[in-house]
Amino acid sequence: MNSNTFGTAFCLTTFGESHGAAIGGVIDGCPAGILLDKSLIENDLLRRKSGQNNAMSMRKEPDEVEFLSGLFEGKTTGTPIAFIIRNKDAKPSDYENIKNVFRPSHADFTYQMKYGIRDYAGGGRGSARTLLPCVVVGAIAKQILATQGIEIQSDVVQIGEERSDSFSKDDIERILSRFREEKDTVGAVVRGIIKNVPVGLGEPAFKKFHAVLAQAMMSINAAKGFEIGEGFNAAAMRGSECNDAFVTCGGRIGTATNHGGGVQGGITNGEDVVFKVAFKPIPSIMQPQQTVDIQGNPTTIEIQGRHDVCVVPRVIPMVEAMAAMVTLDFVLLKKLNKM
């Protein structure tokens, strides 16, 4: 497995399993001299944390990040930043009953077929928890981007069949509590907005800004769809409706509309980058399901353990983190190209 690094100029390599001793990462390419506010990192970790309401997994992890290198007196030194988050509420025994069974819509079967071995405790490397290091790095990237006025925002615009311009926290808990009572799960759509993006981020061929952003979003567990700007709605529009006319406002050239989502020809045009990510329902449901065991024999599985009802709200800081990592990477690449 050699696909554990993301980024080019600003890159992260992650390690660890869901119920192993710890998870963590190493950041390469972080600029030197950045004073990091650890409370902002802790806040994003808290937003992603489990056990905060009855619709979330009841796993009680402190999610405390421990930096091992790359910082001196609170500032980045320009050298690799290594960090770990120790797993303190791991319960691999919760998964003993499925060690020889393939859970529907999980990575159990594909991992077994590809590697001939798998860590069945919480999905091992395939667990959403292994992306927790991205939240740490995303929080760092957001602080660096903020020095240039770039902000990352996100909200939930769809849960199951219910849609909204932006669901409140209470709305989300209300909807998810219903699915918890029904012992089922539900999908969702998260909208992300990258504000104050400079013109010129991205490359016109195979490093298009939105293509790399899509890769980042589709790397998040349970992600099944990505669109930028009008996305799939554009297929039903005419060119006269979808084109973004150029205008001059305040001495700056911009667009009157933003159907393209802030990207043209793979390069940012200075407008807000607006995108959406669709997430499938979490496949761990508290209901009997038909499947097969490792020998191919039909069997019934009823998944136990601690599981979420939906990826939201815990996935929101993940979406922001990946967007921040992509944006900072392109910002640094643009500077390198000018050297």
Phi, psi and chi 1 to 4 in degrees:
 res  aa     phi    psi   chi1   chi2   chi3   chi4
   1 MET       -  112.0 -175.4 -176.7  -68.2      -
   2 ASN  -126.1   27.3   59.6   -0.1      -      -
   3 SER  -114.1   42.2   57.8      -      -      -
   4 ASN  -102.4    9.6  -57.9  -63.2      -      -
   5 THR  -119.0  135.5  -60.7      -      -      -
   6 PHE  -128.6  135.5 -176.5   81.0      -      -
   7 GLY   110.8  166.9      -      -      -      -
   8 THR  -119.7  -68.6  -55.7      -      -      -
   9 ALA   -82.4  -37.9      -      -      -      -
  10 PHE  -116.6  105.4  179.9   82.1      -      -
  11 CYS  -129.7  152.8   60.5      -      -      -
  12 LEU  -125.1  132.9  165.9   68.1      -      -
  13 THR  -113.7  127.1  -60.2      -      -      -
  14 THR  -110.3  161.7   67.5      -      -      -
  15 PHE  -149.9  164.0   62.3   85.6      -      -
  16 GLY   112.8  165.2      -      -      -      -
  17 GLU  -126.1  162.0  -67.6   79.8   34.6      -
  18 SER   -54.5  -45.2  178.5      -      -      -
  19 HIS  -116.1   25.5  -71.8  -98.7      -      -
  20 GLY   -83.7 -169.8      -      -      -      -
  21 ALA   -67.8  -37.4      -      -      -      -
  22 ALA  -164.5  163.9      -      -      -      -
  23 ILE  -124.6  160.9   53.3  178.6      -      -
  24 GLY  -178.0 -167.7      -      -      -      -
  25 GLY  -163.4  170.8      -      -      -      -
  26 VAL  -130.9  125.0  177.8      -      -      -
  27 ILE   -98.7  128.8  -50.0  169.8      -      -
  28 ASP  -115.1  140.9 -111.1  -29.8      -      -
  29 GLY    92.2    7.6      -      -      -      -
  30 CYS   -72.0  128.0 -175.1      -      -      -
  31 PRO   -57.8  149.8  -22.7   33.3      -      -
  32 ALA   -82.4  156.1      -      -      -      -
  33 GLY    83.0   12.2      -      -      -      -
  34 ILE   -87.8  120.4  -55.2  -63.6      -      -
  35 LEU   -80.9  113.4 -179.9   62.3      -      -
  36 LEU   -90.1  134.5  -66.0 -176.3      -      -
  37 ASP   -93.5  102.7 -174.2  -19.7      -      -
  38 LYS   -66.5  -23.7  -69.2 -173.2  178.1  179.6
  39 SER   -65.5  -31.0   68.5      -      -      -
  40 LEU   -70.6  -35.4  -63.8  178.3      -      -
  41 ILE   -66.3  -46.2  -60.6  173.1      -      -
  42 GLU   -62.5  -35.3  -67.5  165.9   -4.6      -
  43 ASN   -65.4  -42.6 -177.9   62.5      -      -
  44 ASP   -67.8  -36.1  -85.1   -0.4      -      -
  45 LEU   -63.8  -38.4  -72.7  171.4      -      -
  46 LEU   -66.0  -38.9  179.3   62.0      -      -
  47 ARG   -63.1  -31.3  -67.9  167.9   63.7 -152.9
  48 ARG   -88.7  -10.4 -171.8 -137.7  164.7  -94.1
  49 LYS   -64.0  145.3 -163.6  171.8 -177.0  179.4
  50 SER   -82.7  170.9   59.8      -      -      -
  51 GLY    74.7   18.9      -      -      -      -
  52 GLN   -92.0  -14.9  -61.5 -173.6   63.9      -
  53 ASN  -156.6  174.4   60.8   54.8      -      -
  54 ASN   -75.5   -0.9   63.3    6.0      -      -
  55 ALA   -97.2   -1.6      -      -      -      -
  56 MET  -106.1  162.6  -68.0 -178.7  177.7      -
  57 SER   -55.6  140.1  163.6      -      -      -
  58 MET   -88.5   12.1  -72.0  -62.9  103.8      -
  59 ARG   -63.4  126.6 -176.8  170.2  177.3  174.0
  60 LYS  -105.2   86.7  -60.5  -72.1 -172.9  179.8
  61 GLU  -105.8  134.9  -69.0  -75.4   -0.2      -
  62 PRO   -69.5  -25.4   24.5  -34.1      -      -
  63 ASP    50.5   52.1  -71.8  -14.2      -      -
  64 GLU   -95.6  124.6  -63.0  171.1  -16.5      -
  65 VAL   -88.6  136.4   59.9      -      -      -
  66 GLU  -120.1  114.3  177.3 -177.2  -13.0      -
  67 PHE   -85.1  132.0  -71.8   97.4      -      -
  68 LEU  -104.5  -24.9  -54.5  176.2      -      -
  69 SER  -160.9  168.5   68.2      -      -      -
  70 GLY    88.4   -0.7      -      -      -      -
  71 LEU  -126.4  141.4  -62.6  177.9      -      -
  72 PHE  -141.8  120.9 -178.4   71.6      -      -
  73 GLU    53.9   39.2  -63.6 -179.8  -17.5      -
  74 GLY    81.8   -1.8      -      -      -      -
  75 LYS  -110.7  150.1  -68.5 -176.1  178.0 -179.9
  76 THR   -71.0  143.6   58.9      -      -      -
  77 THR  -103.1   -5.1   62.3      -      -      -
  78 GLY    89.9   -7.1      -      -      -      -
  79 THR   -95.0  168.5   59.2      -      -      -
  80 PRO   -54.9  133.6  -27.3   35.9      -      -
  81 ILE   -99.3  110.5  -59.7  174.3      -      -
  82 ALA  -104.1  140.8      -      -      -      -
  83 PHE  -151.6  157.1   62.6   92.1      -      -
  84 ILE  -135.6  156.1   61.1  170.6      -      -
  85 ILE  -129.2  113.9  -58.8  169.2      -      -
  86 ARG   -78.6  138.1  -59.1 -176.0 -170.4  -83.2
  87 ASN   -84.5  113.8  -66.5  -33.5      -      -
  88 LYS  -111.9   -5.6  -63.1 -174.2  176.7 -179.4
  89 ASP  -127.6   36.4 -169.5   26.0      -      -
  90 ALA   -72.8  137.6      -      -      -      -
  91 LYS  -136.8   72.8  -67.3 -175.1  178.4  179.3
  92 PRO   -60.9  -24.1   18.7  -30.7      -      -
  93 SER   -64.2  -21.4   59.1      -      -      -
  94 ASP   -62.6  -17.0  -77.6   -7.9      -      -
  95 TYR  -110.7    8.1  -60.5   88.1      -      -
  96 GLU   -57.6  -36.8  -77.6  -74.3  -25.3      -
  97 ASN   -71.1  -10.2   65.6  -41.6      -      -
  98 ILE  -118.1   12.8   57.3   95.7      -      -
  99 LYS   -65.5  -23.6   65.7 -179.9 -179.7 -180.0
 100 ASN  -115.2   19.2  -67.3  -43.9      -      -
 101 VAL  -128.6  143.7  178.5      -      -      -
 102 PHE   -93.8  117.8  -62.7  132.2      -      -
 103 ARG   -74.3  132.9  -65.9  170.4  -63.7  172.6
 104 PRO   -57.5  133.9  -27.6   36.6      -      -
 105 SER    64.6   14.3  -69.4      -      -      -
 106 HIS   -98.7  177.8  -82.3  -87.5      -      -
 107 ALA   -89.0    6.3      -      -      -      -
 108 ASP   -54.1  -53.0  -59.5  -18.6      -      -
 109 PHE   -64.8  -47.9  172.5   74.3      -      -
 110 THR   -66.8  -38.2   50.4      -      -      -
 111 TYR   -63.1  -44.2  -91.7   50.9      -      -
 112 GLN   -63.0  -42.2 -173.6   70.9   40.2      -
 113 MET   -70.2  -36.0  -66.4  -59.9  103.5      -
 114 LYS   -76.5  -45.1 -178.0  174.3  177.9   64.6
 115 TYR  -107.8  -14.7  -59.2  107.9      -      -
 116 GLY    75.8    6.1      -      -      -      -
 117 ILE  -160.1  150.8 -173.8  173.2      -      -
 118 ARG  -152.5  149.5   64.8 -175.1  172.5   92.5
 119 ASP   -89.2  107.1 -179.8  -11.7      -      -
 120 TYR   -81.9  -10.7   58.2   81.5      -      -
 121 ALA   -73.8  101.4      -      -      -      -
 122 GLY    68.2   14.3      -      -      -      -
 123 GLY    89.5   -1.4      -      -      -      -
 124 GLY    57.9 -122.6      -      -      -      -
 125 ARG   -71.5  -18.9 -172.6   66.2  177.3  155.0
 126 GLY   -84.6    0.6      -      -      -      -
 127 SER   -74.3  147.9  168.7      -      -      -
 128 ALA   -63.1  -23.4      -      -      -      -
 129 ARG   -63.9  -26.6 -178.8  165.1  177.6   77.6
 130 THR   -70.4  -10.2   63.4      -      -      -
 131 LEU   -92.3    1.9  -71.2  178.6      -      -
 132 LEU   -55.5  -36.8 -172.3   55.6      -      -
 133 PRO   -56.5  -29.5  -28.4   37.1      -      -
 134 CYS   -64.9  -31.3  -64.4      -      -      -
 135 VAL   -65.8  -41.5  176.9      -      -      -
 136 VAL   -60.7  -49.7  174.4      -      -      -
 137 VAL   -70.0  -35.9  179.4      -      -      -
 138 GLY   -62.7  -38.2      -      -      -      -
 139 ALA   -65.5  -35.7      -      -      -      -
 140 ILE   -68.5  -45.0  -67.0  172.8      -      -
 141 ALA   -61.2  -39.3      -      -      -      -
 142 LYS   -62.9  -37.2  -76.8 -166.4  -77.0 -174.2
 143 GLN   -66.6  -38.6  -67.7 -175.3   51.0      -
 144 ILE   -68.9  -42.4  -60.4  172.4      -      -
 145 LEU   -63.9  -34.5  -68.4  172.0      -      -
 146 ALA   -62.1  -28.0      -      -      -      -
 147 THR   -67.0  -16.3   64.3      -      -      -
 148 GLN  -110.3   10.7  -58.6 -173.8   37.6      -
 149 GLY    81.4    6.8      -      -      -      -
 150 ILE   -86.9  129.6  -58.2  173.0      -      -
 151 GLU  -123.4  149.7  -58.6  176.4   17.8      -
 152 ILE  -116.2  127.3  -46.6  -70.3      -      -
 153 GLN  -126.6  158.5  -60.3  177.0   -3.0      -
 154 SER  -158.2  156.6   65.4      -      -      -
 155 ASP  -156.4  167.9   49.1   16.4      -      -
 156 VAL   -97.3  125.8 -179.2      -      -      -
 157 VAL  -115.1   -7.7  -65.1      -      -      -
 158 GLN  -155.7  135.7 -176.7  174.4  -17.5      -
 159 ILE  -132.5  114.0  -55.9  175.6      -      -
 160 GLY    60.4 -126.6      -      -      -      -
 161 GLU   -92.0   -6.0  -64.6 -178.3  -12.2      -
 162 GLU   -86.7  133.0  -64.9 -166.3   39.8      -
 163 ARG  -122.3  151.7  -69.1  177.7  169.8   82.8
 164 SER  -157.3  157.0  171.3      -      -      -
 165 ASP   -64.4  -30.2  -73.7  -22.1      -      -
 166 SER  -173.1  110.5  179.4      -      -      -
 167 PHE   -71.1  138.9  -76.3  104.7      -      -
 168 SER   -79.9  167.4   68.9      -      -      -
 169 LYS   -59.8  -41.3 -178.5  178.3  178.8 -179.4
 170 ASP   -65.8  -39.8  -71.0  -18.4      -      -
 171 ASP   -60.3  -45.0  -71.1  -24.9      -      -
 172 ILE   -61.3  -47.3  -66.2  172.5      -      -
 173 GLU   -63.6  -38.6  -69.8 -170.9   10.3      -
 174 ARG   -61.9  -47.6  171.5 -176.9   55.2   80.4
 175 ILE   -65.9  -45.2  -62.9  169.1      -      -
 176 LEU   -69.7  -31.1  -60.5 -169.3      -      -
 177 SER   -61.9  -34.5  -68.5      -      -      -
 178 ARG   -65.1  -41.9 -175.3  176.8   80.7 -116.7
 179 PHE   -70.2  -33.6  -76.3   91.8      -      -
 180 ARG   -61.4  -43.0  170.6   70.4   76.5 -176.4
 181 GLU   -63.1  -32.0  -68.3  171.5    1.9      -
 182 GLU   -87.0    2.8  -64.4  172.1   -2.1      -
 183 LYS    55.6   42.7  -64.0 -175.5  176.6 -178.0
 184 ASP  -135.3  176.0 -146.7  -21.8      -      -
 185 THR  -126.9  172.3   59.9      -      -      -
 186 VAL  -150.0  151.6   65.3      -      -      -
 187 GLY   -88.6  177.8      -      -      -      -
 188 ALA  -159.9  164.2      -      -      -      -
 189 VAL  -124.9  130.0  175.2      -      -      -
 190 VAL  -113.0  133.6  175.3      -      -      -
 191 ARG  -101.7  134.9  175.6  176.4   57.1 -158.3
 192 GLY  -118.2  146.0      -      -      -      -
 193 ILE  -134.6  125.5  -55.5  175.3      -      -
 194 ILE  -105.9  112.5  -48.7  172.9      -      -
 195 LYS  -100.3  150.7  -57.8 -175.9   73.2   66.5
 196 ASN    62.8   37.2  -55.3  -42.5      -      -
 197 VAL   -75.3  132.2 -177.8      -      -      -
 198 PRO   -72.1  159.0   26.2  -34.6      -      -
 199 VAL   -71.2  139.8  177.9      -      -      -
 200 GLY   103.8   11.0      -      -      -      -
 201 LEU   -87.4  131.1  -58.1 -174.6      -      -
 202 GLY   111.5  164.7      -      -      -      -
 203 GLU  -121.4  153.0  -56.4  -67.0  -23.4      -
 204 PRO   -76.5  -12.6   26.0  -33.8      -      -
 205 ALA  -109.3  -98.0      -      -      -      -
 206 PHE   -98.3    8.6  -59.8  116.3      -      -
 207 LYS  -126.5   41.0  -68.8  -80.9  -77.2 -172.0
 208 LYS   -58.8  142.7  -70.4  178.7  169.2   66.2
 209 PHE   -56.8  -47.9 -174.8   91.8      -      -
 210 HIS   -73.8  -23.2   63.0  -69.9      -      -
 211 ALA   -70.7  -42.4      -      -      -      -
 212 VAL   -69.3  -37.7  178.1      -      -      -
 213 LEU   -61.8  -41.1 -175.5   62.7      -      -
 214 ALA   -63.2  -41.9      -      -      -      -
 215 GLN   -59.7  -43.0  179.3 -166.6    0.3      -
 216 ALA   -62.5  -45.7      -      -      -      -
 217 MET   -68.3  -38.2  -64.9  -56.8  148.6      -
 218 MET   -75.5   -6.6  -65.0  -57.8  -72.9      -
 219 SER   -83.4  -11.0  -62.9      -      -      -
 220 ILE   -78.2  134.5  -58.2  174.2      -      -
 221 ASN   -54.8  138.5  -65.5   57.0      -      -
 222 ALA    78.0   -1.7      -      -      -      -
 223 ALA   -69.8  132.0      -      -      -      -
 224 LYS  -129.1   -8.9  -74.5  -65.0 -179.4 -178.9
 225 GLY  -154.0  146.4      -      -      -      -
 226 PHE  -139.6  139.5  174.2   86.5      -      -
 227 GLU  -147.1  150.1   64.0  177.7   27.8      -
 228 ILE  -122.4  140.0 -171.7  160.2      -      -
 229 GLY    62.8 -132.3      -      -      -      -
 230 GLU   -68.8  -22.4  -68.8  -67.5  -16.7      -
 231 GLY    56.7 -128.6      -      -      -      -
 232 PHE   -68.2  -22.5  -74.2   96.0      -      -
 233 ASN   -62.4  -27.3  -71.3  -24.5      -      -
 234 ALA   -62.9  -25.0      -      -      -      -
 235 ALA   -65.9  -22.0      -      -      -      -
 236 ALA  -100.4    3.7      -      -      -      -
 237 MET  -101.4  160.3  -61.4  173.6   70.7      -
 238 ARG   -93.0  158.5  -62.0 -173.7  179.5 -165.8
 239 GLY   -58.2  -36.5      -      -      -      -
 240 SER   -65.4  -23.3   55.4      -      -      -
 241 GLU   -90.8  -35.3  -60.3  172.6  -60.8      -
 242 CYS   -89.2  -24.7 -164.4      -      -      -
 243 ASN   -63.8  141.2  -74.2   -8.7      -      -
 244 ASP   -99.6  105.3  -67.4  -44.4      -      -
 245 ALA   -69.7  139.1      -      -      -      -
 246 PHE   -80.3  140.5  -73.4  104.8      -      -
 247 VAL  -140.2  161.3  -64.3      -      -      -
 248 THR  -111.0  126.5  -59.5      -      -      -
 249 CYS  -140.6  122.6 -177.3      -      -      -
 250 GLY    62.3   31.8      -      -      -      -
 251 GLY    78.8    8.2      -      -      -      -
 252 ARG  -121.3  136.9  169.0 -173.8  171.6  -87.4
 253 ILE   -81.4  128.9  -63.7  175.9      -      -
 254 GLY  -145.3 -163.6      -      -      -      -
 255 THR  -119.7  146.7   58.2      -      -      -
 256 ALA   -72.3  -29.2      -      -      -      -
 257 THR  -130.0  176.4   53.7      -      -      -
 258 ASN  -137.6   48.1 -165.6   19.5      -      -
 259 HIS   -63.7  -28.1  -60.2  -59.5      -      -
 260 GLY   -80.3   -6.0      -      -      -      -
 261 GLY    72.7   24.9      -      -      -      -
 262 GLY    86.2    8.5      -      -      -      -
 263 VAL  -133.9  132.4  179.7      -      -      -
 264 GLN  -133.5  126.7  -66.5  171.5  -35.2      -
 265 GLY    63.0   25.1      -      -      -      -
 266 GLY    85.0    1.3      -      -      -      -
 267 ILE  -120.6  136.9  -58.7  170.5      -      -
 268 THR   -65.3  142.3   57.0      -      -      -
 269 ASN  -108.5    7.8   63.4    5.6      -      -
 270 GLY    97.7  -11.7      -      -      -      -
 271 GLU   -85.3  168.1  -55.8  -61.4  -38.2      -
 272 ASP   -60.0  135.8  -70.0  -11.7      -      -
 273 VAL   -85.5  115.6  173.9      -      -      -
 274 VAL  -117.4  127.0 -176.9      -      -      -
 275 PHE  -145.0  164.4   62.8   93.4      -      -
 276 LYS  -132.9  148.9  -68.9  179.8 -177.9  177.1
 277 VAL  -128.8  127.3 -170.0      -      -      -
 278 ALA   -98.7  132.9      -      -      -      -
 279 PHE  -117.9  135.9  -65.1   91.2      -      -
 280 LYS   -74.5  165.7   71.1  174.0 -176.5  177.1
 281 PRO   -63.2  143.8  -20.0   31.9      -      -
 282 ILE   -61.0  128.8  -70.0  171.8      -      -
 283 PRO   -74.4  -13.6   25.2  -32.9      -      -
 284 SER   -81.5   97.5  -66.3      -      -      -
 285 ILE  -113.3  146.9   59.0  175.6      -      -
 286 MET   -85.8   52.0  -60.0  -62.4 -176.5      -
 287 GLN  -137.3  152.1  -62.0  179.6   20.9      -
 288 PRO   -63.5  136.1  -20.6   32.6      -      -
 289 GLN  -134.1  146.4  -60.5  179.6   80.2      -
 290 GLN   -83.8  136.7  -63.5  -58.3  -52.0      -
 291 THR  -157.1 -163.0 -173.6      -      -      -
 292 VAL  -133.6  159.5  -61.6      -      -      -
 293 ASP   -90.4 -175.2   62.3   21.3      -      -
 294 ILE   -65.8  -19.6 -159.0  166.9      -      -
 295 GLN   -91.7   -1.3  -77.6   80.9   37.4      -
 296 GLY    90.3    7.5      -      -      -      -
 297 ASN   -79.9  133.1  -58.6  -48.9      -      -
 298 PRO   -60.4  141.1  -22.1   33.9      -      -
 299 THR  -156.9  170.0 -173.3      -      -      -
 300 THR  -112.9  137.7  -60.0      -      -      -
 301 ILE  -122.5  139.1 -175.8  174.9      -      -
 302 GLU  -128.4  105.9 -170.7  162.0   -2.9      -
 303 ILE   -71.1  131.9  -63.5  173.2      -      -
 304 GLN  -107.3 -170.3  -55.7  -61.4  -41.6      -
 305 GLY    97.9 -164.2      -      -      -      -
 306 ARG  -116.6  115.9  -59.0  162.0  -68.5  178.0
 307 HIS  -137.6  153.5  -53.1  -73.9      -      -
 308 ASP   -79.3  161.5  -68.1  -31.1      -      -
 309 VAL   -87.9  -29.9  171.2      -      -      -
 310 CYS  -153.9  157.2 -176.9      -      -      -
 311 VAL   -68.5  -28.0  -65.6      -      -      -
 312 VAL   -88.0  149.4  -62.3      -      -      -
 313 PRO   -87.7   -2.7   32.0  -35.8      -      -
 314 ARG   -66.7  -23.2  -65.9  175.1   63.3 -160.2
 315 VAL   -79.8  -15.8   81.5      -      -      -
 316 ILE   -57.6  -49.7  -65.7  174.7      -      -
 317 PRO   -64.3  -23.1   18.6  -30.5      -      -
 318 MET   -69.1  -44.2  -88.8  -60.8  -41.0      -
 319 VAL   -60.9  -44.9  169.6      -      -      -
 320 GLU   -63.2  -41.5  -66.3  176.4    4.5      -
 321 ALA   -62.8  -47.3      -      -      -      -
 322 MET   -65.8  -37.3  -61.1  -54.2  -72.5      -
 323 ALA   -64.4  -39.7      -      -      -      -
 324 ALA   -66.7  -41.4      -      -      -      -
 325 MET   -62.9  -43.8  -70.2  168.2   60.2      -
 326 VAL   -63.5  -46.6  168.3      -      -      -
 327 THR   -63.5  -46.2  -54.9      -      -      -
 328 LEU   -63.7  -38.6  179.1   56.9      -      -
 329 ASP   -58.1  -45.6 -164.1   26.2      -      -
 330 PHE   -69.9  -35.3  -85.2  114.5      -      -
 331 VAL   -60.6  -45.0  166.6      -      -      -
 332 LEU   -69.0  -37.9  -64.6  176.6      -      -
 333 LEU   -63.3  -38.1  -76.1  170.3      -      -
 334 LYS   -63.6  -39.5 -175.5  178.4 -179.2 -176.8
 335 LYS   -66.7  -39.7  -71.3 -176.6  177.9  179.6
 336 LEU   -64.2  -35.7  -70.0  172.4      -      -
 337 ASN   -67.4  -20.6  -72.9  -21.9      -      -
 338 LYS   -90.6   -8.8  -70.0 -176.3  176.4 -179.4
 339 MET   -77.7      -  -66.6  176.0   65.0      -
